[in-house]
Each structure stands twice: as C-alpha cells, then as structure tokens.
Amino acid sequence: QAPESFPPLRDEAAVRVLRGPMKGIQGHCNSCYMDAALFSLFSCTSVLDSMLFLPFPPCDRDVQGILRDEIVNPLRRTGFVRASSVMRLRERLTDKGRCSSFTSAEKDPEEFLNLIMQQILGMEPLLRLQSGGREQDCYCYQVFLDKQEDLVVPTVQQLVERSFLSSGLKLVEIPSCFIIQMPRFGKEYKMFSKIIPSLELDITDLLLDNPRECCLCGDVATLEC
C-alpha cells in the first residue's frame, strides 16, 4: 500500500500548522543543523519532493522511507516531528556514511546534504558554478564573507551577491533549486544577529554571460565593475 503523502504548507495553513508550542522538529544530541535543514527543504516547498518518491535502489529505500514517512509527512500534517524520528535517520546515515559521529556530533549542513543527496540517493548536482574559468558541481552554496561593517541587518539577497562577488563566482545556469547556507558561527560570536529573508532572489547579476543593464544609461552593459 502506497504511503499517504501531504503537500507542503502554504500561506494561512503554514501559519496555522507551524506556529506555536511543540511545533517544528524536536532537537536532540546536536541535531540542530539537520533539523533546520530538513525544515527549510520540506516544510513549505515541494522543490525537492523527488527525494521522497524517486525509485532508488532497495538498500536506500529505508533512508527515503524514514525521510518521507517519519519526518516530512508528520511535519506537513501536524507541524511537529519527534527527535526519535530524526535519530533514526541519523542512525541510517551513520551506517551509510561510515561516520559514527552523525548520531552525536554537530555537523555542517553541507556534509549532511552531500551524504544524503549524492552518496545515498544519487541525485544530480543542483548547482553549477564557475570560478576562474573552472566549473564545479555542488548541492548547496554556503555564504562566505569577511566582516561587513556596512551591513548590520542584511538581506539574503545582499549576502549572496557579496559572497559571489568576493569569491569570483558565477552561476553557469539557472538552478532548479538554490539551497543557500547563511553565515553561521558559534555561541561566542555571530557575524549578524539577524538576517532578513528575501522572499524572492534576483540572480540576474550572478549568471555567467547573462546580458545585464548598465546602471548609468540603462542600455545593455559591456563592462562589469
């Protein structure tokens, strides 16, 4: 029997289901990096729902089943996921990734995404980046920035643009899904106390060889500052 599936939450339904006490994904044993990533990827968007339904090899369907039936569907149905469900996923990732610390230590979200998307589910990379004439494929992009004195409460748009500029990066093509990891630091220091989510992201200036408007005359630009 096919498992019941639930669509991502939108608008008033998202507020009603996700707001309040005992909502979200319950944390346990340094799971915050995975909890935040899973919530962001699945609670209110269906862009990556292929991870839940694509036919993967039988040995990997247990990971897919836990992700779909014990995490994503409960999150969309009731707005709450028990820590025990995430721990089952972490245990399976430990088996697949040959890394015992997945069940106890805090990891970088990129490490988690690479393991589940590439090594376990065998998905194609989501991003194609170019830097210095060399292309690289990846599943997410982590914002790297030096201290920005003029940015007190930045938007995601500002952070992504400045990070691409400082790293000399361009998007080779428009990504089907653009996963962005914000700057993240320990308890003692955070670069930004708050970041304003950009509800839409303008990637015009991030695309390789894309015609753009001159900021002075409005014609097609021939040079990039």
C-alpha positions in Angstrom: 0.0 0.0 0.0 1.4 3.4 -1.0 2.1 5.6 2.0 -0.1 8.7 2.4 1.6 11.9 1.3 0.9 15.5 2.3 1.6 18.6 0.2 3.9 21.4 1.5 2.2 24.0 3.7 1.3 27.4 2.2 0.0 30.8 3.4 -2.6 30.6 6.2 -2.2 26.8 6.5 1.6 27.2 7.2 0.9 29.7 9.9 -1.8 27.6 11.5 0.1 24.3 11.5 3.6 25.5 12.2 3.2 28.3 14.7 3.0 27.7 18.5 4.5 25.5 21.2 5.6 21.9 20.3 6.0 22.8 16.6 8.9 22.2 14.3 11.5 19.4 14.5 12.4 18.4 18.1 16.2 18.8 18.8 18.3 16.1 20.5 22.1 15.4 20.7 23.3 18.3 18.5 20.7 17.7 15.7 20.1 21.4 15.1 22.0 21.5 11.8 19.9 18.7 10.4 16.6 19.9 11.9 17.0 23.3 10.4 18.0 21.9 7.0 15.1 19.5 6.8 12.6 22.1 7.9 13.8 24.5 5.3 13.9 21.9 2.5 10.4 20.4 3.0 8.0 22.3 5.3 6.8 24.8 2.8 8.2 23.8 -0.6 7.9 20.8 -2.9 11.0 21.5 -5.0 12.9 18.6 -3.5 10.0 16.2 -3.2 11.7 14.0 -5.8 13.9 12.8 -2.9 10.8 11.3 -1.3 9.4 9.4 -4.3 12.0 8.6 -6.9 12.8 4.9 -7.3 16.1 4.3 -5.6 18.0 1.0 -5.1 16.3 -1.1 -2.4 19.2 -0.7 0.0 18.5 3.0 0.2 14.7 3.0 0.4 14.9 2.8 4.2 16.5 6.2 4.2 13.9 7.5 1.8 11.1 5.9 3.8 12.2 7.4 7.1 12.6 10.8 5.5 9.2 10.7 3.9 7.0 8.9 6.4 8.6 9.8 9.7 9.8 13.4 9.1 8.3 15.2 6.1 4.7 13.9 6.2 4.3 14.5 10.0 5.9 17.9 9.7 3.4 18.9 7.0 0.4 17.1 8.7 0.8 18.3 12.3 3.7 20.7 12.3 5.8 18.5 14.7 8.5 15.8 14.3 9.8 13.8 17.2 13.5 13.7 17.9 13.4 9.9 17.8 12.4 10.1 14.1 15.4 12.3 13.2 17.6 10.0 15.3 16.5 7.0 13.2 17.5 8.9 10.1 20.9 9.8 11.7 21.5 6.2 12.5 20.9 5.1 8.9 23.2 7.9 7.7 25.8 6.7 10.1 25.6 3.3 8.5 25.8 4.7 5.0 28.4 7.3 5.7 30.7 5.2 7.8 30.8 8.1 10.3 29.7 7.3 13.9 29.5 10.9 14.9 26.4 11.5 12.8 24.3 10.4 15.8 26.0 12.6 18.4 28.1 15.5 17.0 27.0 18.7 15.2 27.9 18.6 11.5 28.0 21.2 8.8 24.7 21.1 6.8 26.6 20.7 3.6 28.1 17.5 4.8 24.6 16.1 5.6 23.2 17.2 2.2 26.1 15.8 0.2 25.8 12.4 2.0 22.0 12.0 1.6 21.7 13.6 -1.9 24.9 12.3 -3.6 26.1 9.2 -1.8 22.8 7.7 -0.8 20.1 8.9 -3.2 22.5 9.5 -6.2 20.9 12.8 -7.2 22.3 15.0 -9.9 24.0 18.2 -8.5 21.7 21.1 -8.1 24.2 23.9 -8.9 26.9 24.5 -11.5 29.3 27.2 -10.5 32.3 28.8 -12.3 35.3 30.4 -10.8 38.4 31.4 -12.7 37.3 29.5 -15.7 36.8 26.3 -13.9 33.4 24.7 -13.3 32.3 22.8 -10.2 29.0 21.0 -9.4 27.5 21.1 -5.9 24.3 20.6 -4.0 24.2 23.8 -1.9 26.1 27.1 -1.6 27.5 28.4 1.7 27.8 32.2 2.0 31.4 33.2 2.9 32.1 36.8 3.8 34.6 38.9 5.7 33.2 41.2 8.3 30.9 43.7 6.6 30.8 46.9 8.6 28.1 48.5 6.5 25.7 45.5 6.8 24.0 45.5 10.2 20.8 43.6 9.3 21.4 42.3 5.8 19.0 40.5 3.5 19.7 37.2 1.9 20.0 39.0 -1.5 22.8 41.2 -0.2 24.7 38.3 1.3 24.5 36.1 -1.7 25.6 38.9 -4.1 28.5 40.0 -2.0 29.6 36.4 -1.4 29.6 35.6 -5.1 31.5 38.9 -5.9 34.2 38.3 -3.2 34.7 34.7 -4.4 34.7 35.5 -8.1 31.8 33.0 -8.7 29.1 32.8 -11.3 26.2 30.5 -11.9 26.7 28.6 -15.1 22.9 28.1 -15.5 19.7 28.9 -13.7 19.5 26.3 -10.9 16.4 24.2 -10.4 16.9 24.6 -6.7 19.2 27.0 -5.0 20.0 25.9 -1.4 21.8 28.7 0.4 23.5 28.3 3.8 23.8 31.5 5.8 26.9 32.6 7.7 26.9 30.6 10.9 29.2 30.9 14.0 29.4 29.6 17.5 27.8 30.8 20.7 30.6 33.4 21.3 30.4 35.3 18.0 27.9 35.8 15.2 28.6 38.0 12.2 25.0 39.1 12.1 22.4 39.0 14.9 19.6 38.9 12.3 19.2 38.2 8.6 16.1 39.3 6.7 14.8 36.5 4.4 14.5 37.6 0.8 11.2 36.2 -0.4 12.4 36.4 -4.0 16.1 36.1 -5.1 17.3 38.1 -8.2 20.1 36.1 -9.7 20.5 38.2 -12.8 23.9 39.5 -11.8 25.0 36.1 -10.7 24.6 34.3 -14.0 27.5 33.7 -16.3 27.4 35.6 -19.7 24.0 37.0 -19.0 23.1 40.3 -20.6 22.6 43.0 -18.0 21.6 46.6 -17.8 24.1 49.4 -17.4 23.4 51.1 -14.1 24.2 54.5 -15.7 22.5 54.7 -19.1 20.1 51.7 -19.0 21.5 50.1 -22.2 23.0 46.6 -22.4 26.2 46.7 -20.3 29.5 45.9 -21.9 31.7 46.0 -18.7 31.2 44.7 -15.2 32.6 46.6 -12.2 
